[in-house]
Structure formats: C-alpha cells, structure tokens
Amino acid sequence: MTSAVFFRMISPWRWGIAAVPHVPLPRAGSIIQPSCCQNACAMATLHQLHRMGKPKHDPPKLGATFGRPQLKGVVLKTLVLKPKKPNSGNRKCARVRLSNGKEVTCFIPGEGHNLQEHNIVLVEGGRTQDLPGIKLKIVRGKYDCAHVQKK
C-alpha cells in the first residue's frame, strides 16, 4: 500500500507531461564524467584496472648509438653521397660495422680524411641534416681517423 501511495506522489503523469523538465539521457554504454573532468583524460576505475591490469608504457626509444654515448667500429667501405635538394656537393661517408654487430652509414666531418677499409673508428650520434637516414658521425682524432689538417 505504501509503495502505491509513493508512486502516486512522484508520478509525472499526475501533473501532465509539460510539468516535468526534459533531461536528455546519455546513450547506453557511454561514460558519464563530472563537468570538472570533461577535458581531462579519464582515469581507469578499479574494475578496469582489475580486468586489464596497469596500463603499459612504451619503452623509451633508443637513439642512433643504441643508448650509448659512443661506439667503436670497423670501416667496411668509404662512400661519397649527394645531399638533399637545395644543397649540392659531395658528402664523405663510411659504412661501419659497430661493436654491437650492426652495420650503419656514418658521416665523416671536416675536409679530407684518411679512412680506408679495416680502419678502427669511434662513432657518436649526430644527424647530418642534408643526408637522409644518416644519424651517426665519426669522431676525428680518435683511433685510426686523423685530425682535420690545418692549412
């Protein structure tokens, strides 16, 4: 009996449909966030953490020297490459097998060099902007690579 009385008291049909303000309901399955958090990224609920576990972060990207400041390598051959479009000239490069087993192309900075096959060189990170794909350069004055000659 009490439930019927309670239903009559809150029933909107008693006052007519116009008396009840229309509130749009969210779609089924959508997440309702408070107005203070509309732009922020939604934090996972405890149930979501239990089902899926903690979110995995991507491992940090290793640079051209694979997380080390310098690497030692052996010159396989020397190359002469052309730079990208607005620049012109011949850029001296070397194909190097690094101590970790990878083969990479490295830029040789400075004017002139004495590098030949089987020379030992030290390689560091450093992109050459007008040579696409070359992210390493050879350190001058270390191991078999001579300093730049003064004029």
C-alpha positions in Angstrom: 0.0 0.0 0.0 2.8 2.4 0.9 4.5 1.8 -2.5 1.3 2.7 -4.4 0.9 5.9 -2.4 4.6 6.7 -3.0 4.2 6.0 -6.7 1.2 8.3 -7.0 3.1 11.1 -5.3 6.1 11.1 -7.7 4.3 10.0 -10.9 4.8 12.7 -13.6 1.5 11.7 -15.2 -0.4 13.2 -12.3 0.6 16.7 -13.3 0.8 16.2 -17.0 3.9 15.8 -19.3 4.6 19.5 -19.6 5.3 19.9 -15.9 8.4 17.6 -15.9 11.5 19.2 -17.4 13.0 17.2 -20.2 16.6 16.0 -19.3 18.4 14.2 -22.2 19.7 10.8 -21.1 23.1 9.5 -22.1 23.4 6.7 -24.6 23.8 3.2 -23.3 27.4 2.3 -22.6 28.7 5.9 -22.5 30.8 7.1 -19.6 29.3 9.9 -17.6 32.0 12.3 -16.3 31.5 15.3 -13.9 31.7 18.7 -15.5 35.1 19.4 -13.9 36.7 16.5 -15.7 35.2 16.8 -19.2 38.5 17.8 -20.9 40.8 15.7 -18.8 41.8 12.1 -19.6 39.6 9.7 -17.8 41.3 7.7 -15.1 40.7 4.0 -15.0 38.3 2.6 -12.5 39.2 -0.1 -10.0 37.2 -2.6 -12.0 39.0 -1.7 -15.3 42.4 -2.0 -13.5 41.4 -5.4 -12.2 40.3 -6.6 -15.6 43.1 -5.2 -17.8 45.9 -4.5 -15.3 48.0 -1.4 -15.1 48.5 0.5 -18.4 51.7 -0.5 -20.2 54.0 2.4 -21.2 56.1 2.1 -24.4 59.8 1.5 -23.8 61.9 4.6 -24.4 63.3 4.9 -28.0 67.0 4.3 -28.2 69.0 6.8 -30.2 71.3 6.0 -33.1 74.0 4.8 -30.8 71.6 2.4 -29.1 71.7 4.1 -25.7 75.5 4.6 -25.5 77.4 7.9 -26.0 79.9 6.4 -28.4 80.6 3.1 -30.2 83.7 1.6 -31.7 83.5 0.3 -35.2 85.4 -1.0 -38.2 85.2 0.7 -41.6 83.8 -1.5 -44.3 84.0 1.0 -47.2 84.0 4.7 -47.8 81.2 6.4 -49.8 80.5 9.7 -51.5 76.9 10.7 -51.2 74.9 13.6 -52.6 72.9 15.9 -50.2 69.1 16.7 -50.4 67.6 19.1 -52.8 68.6 22.7 -52.1 72.2 21.7 -51.3 74.9 20.5 -53.6 78.3 18.9 -53.1 79.8 15.5 -52.2 79.4 14.3 -48.6 82.1 11.8 -47.5 80.6 8.9 -45.6 81.7 5.5 -44.4 79.9 2.2 -44.0 80.9 0.9 -40.5 80.3 -2.3 -38.6 79.8 -1.4 -35.0 80.9 -3.3 -31.9 77.3 -4.5 -31.3 77.2 -6.1 -34.8 75.1 -3.5 -36.6 76.1 -2.0 -39.9 75.5 1.7 -40.3 76.4 4.6 -42.6 78.3 7.4 -40.8 79.2 10.9 -41.9 82.9 11.9 -41.9 83.1 15.6 -40.8 85.8 18.0 -41.9 87.7 18.5 -45.1 89.6 15.4 -46.2 90.1 12.1 -44.4 92.4 9.2 -44.3 89.9 6.4 -43.7 90.3 3.1 -45.6 88.8 -0.4 -45.2 89.5 -2.1 -41.9 90.3 1.2 -40.0 89.0 1.4 -36.4 86.8 4.5 -35.7 84.8 5.9 -32.9 81.2 6.7 -33.8 78.9 9.2 -32.0 75.3 10.3 -32.5 74.7 13.4 -34.6 72.4 13.9 -37.5 73.6 15.3 -40.8 70.6 17.4 -41.9 71.0 17.2 -45.7 71.8 13.4 -45.8 68.6 11.5 -45.2 68.9 8.5 -42.9 72.4 9.2 -41.6 72.2 9.7 -37.9 75.8 9.0 -36.8 79.1 10.7 -37.4 82.7 9.6 -36.9 84.9 11.3 -34.2 88.0 12.8 -35.8 91.3 12.3 -34.0 90.4 9.0 -32.3 91.8 5.6 -33.2 92.7 5.4 -37.0 90.8 8.6 -38.1 93.2 11.5 -38.2 92.5 15.1 -37.1 91.5 17.7 -39.7 94.7 19.1 -41.2 95.4 22.8 -40.7 96.0 24.9 -43.8 
